Amino acid sequence: MKIRPLLLALALTLAISPLAAASAEDASAKVQVVSPWARATPAGAQTGAAYMTLVNKGAAADRLVSASTPLAAVTEFHKTVDDNGVMKMLPVDGIEVHAGSQAVLKPGGYHVMLMKLAHPLEVGQSFPLTLTFEKAGTITVSVKVQKIGAMGSDMGNMGHDMGGMKTE
């Protein structure tokens, strides 16, 4: 009776699959991307940057590990540091989002570098940006392009109460 073990294995597989899918959905629901935006770039520019707030409503820390967009051949995470009065952008391999907290990506801090742009970023344009987290998985957002020199999204925090979460 070799059919019974096969049927038992199939039944177990079908029973476990929804549980695995539910836990993946729960993880991604715990990380939210708020107000993604970018600055417009001058004609001929090959680099730009994207900014946003990453909110982790979960009980465990998560980490942003990669990003991609069809608009740029290369994406990296950078942070801006003051090195004896000289501002420098340094690549980092990921961005931590602590449990019950938020990480703010903004000018002069952490950001997503967009390199080898297919074309300059223009005010009013939107483009997709896919973010991959260690636990939450993949989240794709629409990034709205603001004017050159903008310091934040014109959408503000979209009326969300961040619940006293800390800024990283």
C-alpha positions as semicolon CSV with decimal commas, in nm:
position;residue;x (nm);y (nm);z (nm)
1;M;0,000;0,000;0,000
2;K;0,237;0,269;-0,120
3;I;-0,051;0,500;-0,212
4;R;-0,140;0,581;0,152
5;P;0,200;0,737;0,238
6;L;0,183;0,935;-0,085
7;L;-0,168;1,059;-0,005
8;L;-0,061;1,146;0,352
9;A;0,236;1,348;0,221
10;L;0,011;1,528;-0,027
11;A;-0,245;1,607;0,245
12;L;0,027;1,744;0,476
13;T;0,172;1,958;0,195
14;L;-0,168;2,108;0,119
15;A;-0,235;2,175;0,488
16;I;0,102;2,346;0,546
17;S;0,103;2,563;0,230
18;P;-0,171;2,805;0,347
19;L;0,009;2,847;0,680
20;A;0,335;2,939;0,506
21;A;0,154;3,185;0,280
22;A;-0,027;3,342;0,575
23;S;0,298;3,397;0,768
24;A;0,460;3,562;0,464
25;E;0,158;3,790;0,426
26;D;0,166;3,876;0,798
27;A;0,535;3,973;0,775
28;S;0,487;4,203;0,478
29;A;0,186;4,367;0,642
30;K;0,408;4,463;0,936
31;V;0,642;4,676;0,723
32;Q;0,489;4,976;0,551
33;V;0,649;5,221;0,310
34;V;0,518;5,574;0,365
35;S;0,548;5,870;0,126
36;P;0,810;5,748;-0,123
37;W;0,950;6,039;-0,325
38;A;1,250;6,152;-0,528
39;R;1,396;6,482;-0,641
40;A;1,385;6,586;-1,005
41;T;1,724;6,576;-1,175
42;P;1,876;6,813;-1,431
43;A;1,886;6,719;-1,799
44;G;2,160;6,465;-1,866
45;A;2,185;6,356;-1,501
46;Q;2,283;5,993;-1,453
47;T;2,208;5,970;-1,079
48;G;1,917;6,042;-0,850
49;A;1,790;5,934;-0,510
50;A;1,469;5,804;-0,356
51;Y;1,348;5,874;-0,005
52;M;1,071;5,736;0,216
53;T;0,979;5,629;0,566
54;L;0,990;5,258;0,651
55;V;0,753;5,170;0,935
56;N;0,789;4,837;1,115
57;K;0,475;4,759;1,314
58;G;0,597;4,409;1,390
59;A;0,754;4,263;1,702
60;A;1,081;4,173;1,525
61;A;1,341;4,387;1,351
62;D;1,364;4,372;0,974
63;R;1,621;4,491;0,723
64;L;1,591;4,646;0,378
65;V;1,842;4,448;0,171
66;S;1,786;4,549;-0,191
67;A;1,598;4,782;-0,424
68;S;1,537;4,792;-0,797
69;T;1,359;5,002;-1,057
70;P;1,341;4,981;-1,435
71;L;1,446;5,348;-1,436
72;A;1,801;5,281;-1,309
73;A;2,056;5,017;-1,403
74;V;2,206;5,027;-1,052
75;T;2,053;5,089;-0,710
76;E;2,246;5,111;-0,383
77;F;2,177;5,222;-0,028
78;H;2,384;5,518;0,089
79;K;2,417;5,726;0,400
80;T;2,547;6,079;0,419
81;V;2,818;6,143;0,678
82;D;3,015;6,447;0,790
83;D;3,386;6,365;0,759
84;N;3,568;6,658;0,924
85;G;3,336;6,913;0,764
86;V;3,316;6,737;0,428
87;M;2,984;6,570;0,349
88;K;3,027;6,227;0,190
89;M;2,788;5,957;0,070
90;L;2,895;5,610;0,173
91;P;2,737;5,286;0,047
92;V;2,576;5,059;0,308
93;D;2,466;4,700;0,257
94;G;2,119;4,745;0,408
95;I;1,898;4,957;0,628
96;E;1,773;4,832;0,965
97;V;1,411;4,889;1,065
98;H;1,380;4,810;1,436
99;A;1,066;4,648;1,573
100;G;0,792;4,900;1,653
101;S;0,998;5,178;1,499
102;Q;1,068;5,354;1,174
103;A;1,365;5,433;0,952
104;V;1,347;5,765;0,769
105;L;1,529;5,787;0,438
106;K;1,582;6,158;0,366
107;P;1,822;6,407;0,210
108;G;2,136;6,424;0,423
109;G;2,075;6,075;0,567
110;Y;2,003;5,729;0,439
111;H;1,865;5,705;0,084
112;V;1,831;5,480;-0,219
113;M;2,081;5,586;-0,488
114;L;1,956;5,549;-0,844
115;M;2,250;5,525;-1,085
116;K;2,275;5,501;-1,461
117;L;1,929;5,651;-1,502
118;A;1,746;5,571;-1,825
119;H;1,640;5,938;-1,834
120;P;1,633;6,234;-1,592
121;L;1,366;6,238;-1,321
122;E;1,098;6,497;-1,405
123;V;0,861;6,676;-1,165
124;G;0,524;6,502;-1,150
125;Q;0,658;6,175;-1,290
126;S;0,612;5,854;-1,088
127;F;0,812;5,534;-1,117
128;P;0,800;5,190;-0,953
129;L;1,058;5,097;-0,690
130;T;1,075;4,741;-0,560
131;L;1,212;4,704;-0,208
132;T;1,319;4,369;-0,066
133;F;1,327;4,308;0,310
134;E;1,483;4,011;0,489
135;K;1,156;3,913;0,659
136;A;0,877;4,112;0,496
137;G;0,979;4,011;0,146
138;T;0,916;4,232;-0,157
139;I;0,712;4,551;-0,160
140;T;0,671;4,762;-0,475
141;V;0,583;5,129;-0,433
142;S;0,521;5,421;-0,668
143;V;0,777;5,699;-0,618
144;K;0,655;6,052;-0,694
145;V;0,914;6,298;-0,830
146;Q;0,923;6,638;-0,656
147;K;1,104;6,956;-0,761
148;I;1,484;6,985;-0,760
149;G;1,598;7,074;-0,410
150;A;1,281;6,942;-0,241
151;M;1,336;6,837;0,119
152;G;1,039;6,606;0,159
153;S;0,737;6,451;-0,002
154;D;0,457;6,692;-0,078
155;M;0,230;6,423;0,065
156;G;0,375;6,471;0,414
157;N;0,308;6,165;0,624
158;M;-0,029;6,118;0,454
159;G;-0,207;6,180;0,783
160;H;-0,064;5,869;0,948
161;D;-0,001;5,881;1,321
162;M;0,334;5,714;1,368
163;G;0,236;5,623;1,724
164;G;0,542;5,775;1,887
165;M;0,777;5,558;1,682
166;K;1,142;5,652;1,690
167;T;1,327;5,790;1,391
168;E;1,643;5,603;1,291
